[in-house]
Amino acid sequence: MEDCLFCKIASGQIPSDKVHEDEQFVAFRDINPQAPIHILIIPRRHIERLTDLGPAEAELIGQMTLLANKIAQDQGIVAGGFRTVFNCGEGAGQSVWHIHMHLLGGRPMHWPPG
């Protein structure tokens, strides 16, 4: 999608503080962090929302979760705990229409989150 912010970040058209990049995913620091470690993990392929996923994307989401584990380890937040979040739809806080996993850590996470 030519007007998608995250597609532009994934393609390098918009700079970001990347912590990981491979053929399938890009992970970068959130510009408005909600925790000391707040990283967004996005697939390079444009998918607007979680409800657009089907059985064919099961492996993609699994790989995204494994990548979150690796990044959490690399960032040193595994021992203290971390949170992963997908927002789906405006009412849930989705503001960029390209699926992305939030990886948050470096502080205690409370429940409910807000």
Secondary structure, 3 states (H helix, E strand, C coil): CCCCHHHHHHHCCCCCCEEEECCCEEEEECCCCCCCEEEEEEECCCCCCHHHCCHHHHHHHHHHHHHHHHHHHHHCCCCCCEEEECCCCHHHCCCCCCCCEEEEECCCCCCCCC
